[in-house]
Amino acid sequence: MFSLLCAGMCVCACENGEVNPLLTEWNAPYGIPPFEDVKPEHYMPAYKVAMEQYRNEIDGIVSNPEEPTFENTIVAFDNSGELLSRISAVFGSANGVNSSEELRNISKELSPLLSELSSEVNMNEKLFQRIKSVYDRRDSLNLEPDQYRLVTLIYEDFQRSGAELPADKKEELKKVNAEIAAFQLQFGQNLLQQTAAYRLVVDNEEDLAGLGAAQIADAAARAKSAGMDGKWIFGLDNPSVMPFLTNADNRELRKEILEAYLNRANHNDEYDNKEIIRKLVTLRLEKARIMGYGTCAEFLLDDRMAKTPEAVYDLLDRIWTPAIDAAKREAGLMEKLIGEEKSGIELQAWDWRYYSQKVMSQKYDIDESSVAPYFKLENVREGIFYVANRLYGMTFKQLENVPLPNEEAVAFEVFDKDSSQLGVVFFDMFARPGQKRGGAWCGTFRGSYYKDGKRVLPLVTIVANFAKPADGEPALLTMDEVSTYFHEFGHGIDNLLKNVRYQGLRSYPRDFVELHSQLNEHWAFEPEVLQVYAKHYETGEVIPMELVGKIKDASKFGQGFATVEYLAASYLDMDFHNLKEIPADLDVEAFETKVLSDRGLLPQIPPRYRSTYFNHTFGGGYTAGYYSYIWAEVLDADAYNAYKESGDIFNQEVASKFRKEILEKAGSDDAMTLYMNFRGKEPDIEPLLINRGLK
């Protein structure tokens, strides 16, 4: 079935004689993957070829009779698994933006195979001994700083993966890793199913009171696609549920949809995630103990900026009290308004967004409906490009007739200020309930590094879940969605400007990675930037300065709620993973209730993610790491102060220093060292408190 082509490229001829597009040379411009040619049946054969090739590459390193050197061991390992990485990038994207039952089944089949391969490589005794040999001699090898860093990181990664464990412990760890991977996958798939399964069907037009025309049109389109012409459907994906909670006058329907949202994967059925959570926290603690740590959080934080759970709790605690105080002030304003309405109701969770919008409209004479016409999606994208150009000299040109990860996506070539190529960025911005996983993210189909002395150009993808407009209508974004767009493109800038020689130096610690994205948000609503991109979609009128002033005045309102709901989820994540013992009968809901009530969470503010749909932590990726956003916000607020202190938000000296000392260097040095090389001092928490209106 398998045959080898030149240059080590593999091809797979399927039973019908077709060539597997995942295993051929990708001849599109920039080596873009042949997305449209790839079918689900291509993935497993391609993965099997790629995994075998990866094993052969590792065997080649291990069996090399020569003394281990930086080139024949460290660089060879850094370059291994390239075929597997590129296939995984295509599959991971497809499963995130074009998911189907077939792809989800492939994920389940792949999970134990990839876990086994990872353990096999990371616990390969002979491979580790070669790496250790180079590591032990690193001070005498005349290595350049980035080479020294690469040796250190690879060695430490192997240590943290169990390479030095005795044989019996390695077997235990392999088993635990496989189970964790399987449960994390199941958690995410349950959440996807539960989010897609619910729909609020409205058949009385009076129940749409308060909603905007775009929201109503989106609900009508959903109903039409479901064969319910003349009705309206609202779902649990954020572009549908959040505007409903903010604008719908029907209080009972707000309650119904919020309770459905908060109870995803919490119905004691086949898609319930509570037992999966219990198993995951148990397995993660078991893994930490195998590695010699007392808790999962201690193990995972050891190689991050925070280093210890105590440091994380200290930061969260310092922000919690002023955030709760701000939320109480916001609640007071809403309760006052409710009293003036003489409705006789008490403020509940399903009222918060609705009355918050009313208070903001009353207090600042501004609401989303008055602002949205100035935030047409394409104009916002131009604003994002404008900021990237002013800061770093980046320019963008749309690519036509190239493969796209989804038919709704668009692609742009990206150029540096000297007109040299930086890479390609794809944008896939609209929600596809049941097909695309929730949230927004930035990923890569190929990261940047150097090969044969030449920079490999990155292929970056930006994905969001904005509401898709009706045919012929523009996509108008909320202010929160504008921030999201700027945020994710901050990750994109990071991926496009990384300039490291080795693949192993592309990554940052988890609690540093959000600096780049959150910093980019600061420019979104600056008056100077709004004047460039915020243009009325019908008239072309630039947003009035009066409205800009209102946006600025209102920017801190609601930060009590936003900060509290975020911190509540961060505490929940940390407390689950800082347990020293896991009760066999752990009651997930009772644990969650205690964690939040003990800290005085207002009953009207649920955590941003309740346990059963907290995919950041239980789906993997941000395990004992959801605090990273606020940790990085200390950094980004302090970093933006460097621009403000200069008197110019586009100060070229500051921007060039941020690019040189952080963006280009990526993982080439310790994260705090990178930051201090840029800022000249440790970050200060005060700018964060001021930016959020908490001080």
N, C-alpha and C positions, 0 to 999 in steps of 0.2 A: 504493500500500500504506500509506503514512503520511499522517496528517492531524494538524493542530494543534488543540488545545483552548484554552480561555481560560487566562490566567495562565501561558502558556508550557508547560503540561503537554502531553505527547505521548501519543497512544494508537496502538496498532497493531491493526488488525483482521486476524486470521489468515485463512487461506484458507477456513476453515469458518465465518467470520463471528464467531468469538469475539473478545472484547476482551482484550488482553494485560493481565493484572493488575499487571504490573510498571510499566505506563505509565498507570495510572489513579490518581485520588486514593485514598490509603490511609485509609479511613474508620473503621478500628478505633480503640478508645481509644488515646490517645497517638500516633496515626499509626503503629501497629505494622504492619509489612509483612504482606500477605496470604499468609503462607507456604503454607497448605494449598491455595491456588488456583494456585500457580505450578507449571508443568510444565517439563520440560527444553526443550521446543520454544519456550518463551516467551523464553529467555535471549538467543539471538542476535539476533532482531528488536529486542528491547528495547535491547541494547547498541548496535546500529547507529543507532537513533534517538538514544540518549543521547550517543554519540560525535559525531554530526552536530550535536546541540544544543550540545555543548561547543565544537566548532569555530566555530559561529556566535557564541557568547558571546565567544570570543577575538577573532574578526574584529570584533565590535562595539567592543571596547576599542581594537584597533589602528587602526580606521578613524575613531575619534572625532576630529573636526577641532579640538576644543578643546585647550588646553594640558594636558599631563598633570598631574593633581592626585592627592592621596591618595585621594579618593573615586572619581574616574572611572577610575583606573588600579589602585591598590593594593587598594581595597575591592572593586572590580569583579572583579579577578582572584581575590581571596580567596573570593568567592562563586560563581565559575564552576565548572562541572562538578558541580553538586549532584545532578542526575539520574543522572549516571554513577556518582557515589559511592554513592548509595543502592542502585542495582542491583548494583554490585560487592559491596557488603556482604552482600546477600542471596545472591548466587551464591557468594561466598567461604565463607559459612557452610554453605550446602548442600553444597559440595564437600568441606568439612571434616568434617561430621557425618552426611551422608547420601550419601556418594560412590557413584558408579556408573560403569560403563564409558561411558555416554552423557555424563555430566558431565565425565569426564576427557577425552573427545574434544573437548568444547566448550572446555575449558581450552586444549588444544593449538591449536585454531582461533583462540581469542582472543589467545593470547600474542603473536604477531607484530603483530596489529592494535593492541593496547594499547601495545606497545613503540614502534611507529611513531608513534602519537598522542602519547605522552609526549615523544618526541624532537622531534616537530613543534612542540609547544608550548614546550618548554624551550629550543629553539634558534631560536625565532622572533625574528629580528633586530629587527623593528619593535616587537614587544611588549617586548623587553628594553630597547630605547632609551627607551621611555616609562617603564618601571620605573626605569631608570638616571637619567632626568631628575628623577624625584621623589627618588630616593636622593641625588643630587648636591646637591639643594636642601633636604635634610631638616632641616638646622640652622636654616633661615630660615622654616620652615612652621608654627611654633608647634604642633608635634605634641605630643600627650600621650605619656607614657612608653611605654604599650603600642602606640601607633601608630608611634612611632619604632622600637620593637623589631620590629614587623611589617614595616616598610619594609626594615629591615636584613636580616631573615631571608629575605625573598623575594628581595632582590637577591643575597644570598650563595648561595641555593639555585640561582638561575639561573647564577651563575658556576660553581658546582660541577657543573652539568649541561651545561657546555660552551657557554654562550651567547656567550662572547667568543672562541671558537676561530675560526680561519680556515675558510673554506668546506670545504676538502678534509678538514680534521681533523674537522669536524662530521659529514661523511658517514662517515668511519671510525668515529666514536663511535656513530652511529646503528646501524651494522652490528654493532658489538661489543655494544651494549646488547641488540639483538634476539637475538643468539646466546646471551648470558648468560641472558636471560629464558627462552629455550627449554630450555636445558640444566638450569637450576634446576628448572623444572617437571618435566622428565623424571626428574631425580634423585628428587624427591619421589614421583612416581607409581611408579617402580621400587621404592622402599622400601615403599610401601603394598602393592603386589602381593606382594612377598617376605614381608612380615610376615603377610599373610593366607594365603599359600599353604602355609606349614608347619603341620603338626599332629603332635603326639606322641600316638599312639593307645595307650592302655593297656587290655589285655584281661584282665589278671590282677589281681584285687583286692588281692593281697599287695603289689603294686608301689605301692599307694597309702599304705602305712604311713608315718606321720608327718604326713600331710596332715590339715587340719581338715575338719570336716563341711561347712562352706560351700564350701571349695575343691573338695571331692569332688562336691558337688551341682552346682557350676558346670560342672565337667568332664563330668558326666553329662548336663547340659542341652545342652552343646555337641555331645556325641555323638548325642543324640537328634535334634537339629535337622539333623545330618548323616546321619541314617538309620542310626545305629549303636547302637541300643538295647542296653543291657547292657555297653557299653564306656565309656571315659572319654577325652576329648580335651583336651589342653593346647596352648595356642598361644604365639606370641611377643609378644603384647601384654602389657604389664606386669602387669595384674591376674591374668594366668594364669601367666606365666613366673616372676615374682619370688617369689610364695608357694611355687611348686614348688621353686625353688632354695633357699629358706629352710627348708622343712619336710620335703621328701621324703627318706626314708631310703635309697632306692635310688640309690646313687652313680653307677652307669652311666647311668641315665636323667637324672640331674642333668647329667652331662657331655654327654650327647647334646643336651639342649635348650639348654644354654649355648653350645655350639659352633654350633648352628643360629642362635641369637640373635646371636652375635658375627660371623657370616659372612653376614648378610643382604646381598643385592645384591653378592655376592662369589663368584659361581659360574661366571664366564666364559661366561655365556649372554646372552640378549637383555635381561635385567634387571640385568646387571652394571653397577655404577656407577664402576668404576675409570677407564675411558676418559673418562667424563663429568667426573670430578674433574680429570683431566689437562687437559682442554679448558677447564674453568672457571678453574683457577688461571692458565692461560696467558692467557685472555681478560681476566681481572680485572687481571693485570699489564699487559696491553696498554692497558687503559682508564686505569690509573693513569699510565702513561707519556704517553698522549695528554694527560692533564690536568697533566702536568709534575711528577709524583712518581716517586720511585725504586722504590717497592714499593706493592702494593695496600694493605697495612696503613698505610703513611704517609698515603695518600690518605684512607682511610676514617676514620682516627683524628683527622684534622686538625680536625674540628668537633665532637669529643666531649670529655668532661671529661679523658680521659687525654692527649689531644693527640699523643702520640708512642708508637711501639712500645717505646722504652726505658722509658717510665713503666709500661707494662703489664708488661713482663718484670721490672722492679724489684719490683712488687707480688707477682707470682707467685713469684718467687725467694725473697722474704722469708717466704712461707708454706710453700714446698715442703719445706724441711729439717725444720721441726718437725712437718709433716704426715707425712713419711716415717718420722720417728722414732716417732710415735704409731702408725702402721700396723705398724711392726715390733714394737712392744710388744703390739699386738692379735694379731699373728701368733704371737708367743711364747706367749700365753695359749691360743690354739687348738692349737698344737703340743703344749703340755703336756697338754691334755685328750685329744688323739689318742693321746699316749703312755700315758696312764692307761687308755685303752680297749684298748690292746694290739692295735690293728687292723692295725698294720704299714704303714699308708698314709702318704704324704707329702702335706702340705697343698697343694692345687691350687686354681685359680680356681673350679672348680665346687663346692669345699668351703667357700669363704669364708663365704658367707651362712649356710650350714647350721651350721657350727661357731661362728660369731659369735653366732647365736641360742642355741646351747647354752651358750656361755660367759656370755652375758648372763643366761640363766636361772639358771645356777649361781652367778654372782657377785652378782647383784642380786635373785635369786628373783623374776624377772619374765619373762614372754614375751608374745607377741602374743595368744595364746589367752586369757590371763587378763585382758587389757585390752580386747580388741575388744568384749565385750558392753556396755561402757560408751560405745562410740562409734557408736551408731546414727546413720545419715546425717542424719536429720531433726533429731536432738538436736544434732549438731555444727553444723548450719545455724543452730539457735537460739542456740548459743554464739557463732557469728560475728555474728549480729544483735545479741546482747547487748553484745559488745565495741564494735560500731559505734555502738550507742546510748549506751553509757557515755562513749565518747570524743567523739562528734560530735552526739549527740542524734537520730540517724537512727532512724526506725521503719519497719516493713514490714507490708504487707497483701497477702495472696495475691490475685492476679487470676484470676477464673474466666471461662470463655467468651470467651477472646481467642485470636487466632492464635498458634500456637507453632512454633518452628523445627524441632521434632521431637515426636512424640507422647509421648515420655518426659520432655519438658521441663516445667518449671513456671515461672510468672511472678509477680513481686511488684512492687507499687507501692512506691516509696520516698519518705518524707517527711522534711523537715528538722525541727529542734527547734521551729520556729515553726509547724509543720503545713503549710508550703508544700510543693509537689511538687518532688521532686528528679529523678525519672525512673523508669524501669522496669528491673528486672534479671531475666534468664532464667537458669535453671540446667538444664544437660543433663549429667548426671554419670556415666552408665553407659557402659561399653565396648560397641562394636558392631564386632567384628573384621571387617575387610574393607570396612567401610562408613564408619567414623569413623577419622580419622587419630589416631596415638598421641599420648600426652602430655596435658597440661592447658593451657588458655589462657583469656584474657579478651579479648573483642573488643567492638566496638560496631556496631549497625545504624545508629546515628546518634549523633554526638558532640554535646557541648554547646557552644553559642556564642550570640550575640545576633543576632536578626533583627528589624528594625523596632522596636528598643528592647526586645524581649521575649526572655527566655532560652528557647532551644530545648531541650526536655527530652531528655536522652540515653536511648538504648535500649542497655543493656549485656547481654552474654551471657557466662556463666561455663560452661566446658566442661571435663569431666574424663573419665577412663577407669577408673572404679572398677568392680569386679566386680559384675555384676547378680545380685541374689539369686534363689533359686528362688521360684516362686510361693508367696505366703503367708508367706515368710520376710523378716526385716528385712535391710537392707544394713548390715553392720557394717564399719567402716573400721579400717585399720591406723593406727598412730601417724604413719607417713609420709604416709598419705592425709589424715589430719586436718591435718597441716602444709600439704599441697598445697591443701586447701580454704581454709584461712586465707590462704595465699599468693595464690591467684587472686582471692579477694574483696578483698584489699588493692588489686589493680589495679582491681577494681570500685568501691571507695570513691573511688579517684583519678578514675575516669571520671565518677562521680556528683557529685563535689564541685568539679570544675573550674568556674571562673567567669570565663571570658575572653570578651571581646567578639568576637574574630575567630577564625575556624577555624584560621588559620595559627599561632596561639599555643597550640594544644592539645598539641603534642608536646614531649617532652624529648629530650635526647641519649640515645643507646642505653644508655650506661653509667650513666645516672641513673634510668632508668625502673623498675628493679627495687627501688629504695629503698622505694617505697610497699608493694609486695607482701611483701617480706622483713621489713619492720618489723612488718606485721600478724601475721606468724607468732609473734612473741615472746609474744603473749597466749595462744596456743593451750593451753599446758600450765601456765600460772600456776595455782597452787592455788585462788586466788579465782575464777578463771574456770571451772576444772574442776568446782568445787562447783555451778556453775549449770547446766552442760549435760551433764556426764558422768554419765548415769544408766543403770542396768542396764536393758536393753531388755525384760526379763521382769518384774522385780520393782519397777522404778522406784527402786531404792536408789541414792542418790548415791554416787559412787565413794569408797571408804574413804580416809581421809587416809594410812593406811599405804601403800596402793597409790600414792597421789599422791607420797609420799616416794620410793618405789622408782622411779617414772617420772623424777623429778627427778635421783635418784642415777645412773640409767642413761643420762640424756640425752646425756652426753658420750662414752659408750662407742660405738665404731664411727666416731667422727669422723675418725680417721686414715684409714680406708678411704674414707669419703665425700669427704674433702677431696682425697686423692690421686687418686681416679678423676676428680673434677671438674677438678683442675689439669692432669691428663694430657691431657684433652680440650682444655682452654684452650691449652696449649702446642701441641698438634697444630694447632689452628685458626690460631694466630699464626704458627707456623713455615711452614705452607703459604702464607700470605699475606704473609710478610715476605721471600720469595725475590726476589732481584734478577734472577735468570735462571731460566727453566724448561727443564730438559732435554727435548729432543724425545721421549726415551724414558723419561720419568719413571716410575719404578716406585713406585706408590702404597704398596704393602705394605712395600717395603724402606724407603721414606722414613719411614713411620709407625714401623717397628721401630727405626730409628736415632734418631728424635726421642725416643722413650720410653726406649730402653736407655741413650742417652748421659746421660740425667738420672737414671738409677738407679731406674726404676720397678720395683717388685716384680713378679716374673712372675705372681704370683697375683692381681694387680689389673689388669685391663684398663681402658683409659680408658672413661669413662662412655659415650662415643660413639666407636666406631671409624670410620675414614674413610668406608667405603662406606654407612654409615647415619647419618652425621652431618648430619642435615637442618637443624639450626640454622645451620650455616655453608654447606653446599653447596646447600641448598634456599633460601638467602637469609634475610635478617632479622638474623642474628647473625654475618655474615661479618666476620672479624677483630674479633669482638665477644662471643665466648662468655665471655671474661674478665669481662663486665659484671656477672655475678651476684656474683662475689667482690669486685669493685670496689664495687658497691652494698652489699655486706655490711659493708664498712668503715663506710659511712655509716649503715646501719640499726642496727648494733650500737652505734655512737656515739650515734645518735639515741635509742635505747631507754634508754641511760644517763641521758638527760635526765629520763626518768620515774623511774628508779630513784634518781637523786640527790635527787629531790624527796621520796622516801619514799612515793609514791602512784603506782601504775602507771596510774591513771586521772586523774592530775592535770589539771584542766581548763585551767589556765593554759598548760601545756605543749601539750596537745591543741589548744587554740584557736590557739596560735602556729603549730603544725605545719600546721593547716588554712589559716590566713591566709597564711602566708609561703611554703608549698610547694604544698599540694593545690589551692587556689583559683587560684594564679597560674600554675601549669603552665609553659608556655614563655615567659612574659612577661618573663623576665630570665635572665641567665646562671645555669646550674645551681649552680655553686659559690656564687654570690652569694645565691641562694635559700637554700641550705643554711646558709650563715653568718648570714644574717638570722634564721634559726630558732635556730641553736645558739649563735651568738655566737663561734664559733671554728671552725678547720678540724677535720675529723674525725681521730680517733686510731685507729690500727690495734690497739691493745692490747685493747679490748673484744672484737674479733673473735677474737683468739687465745684469750682467756679463755673466751668462749662456746663455742668449739669444743674446749675442753679441750686446746689445743695449747701452753698455757703454765701 
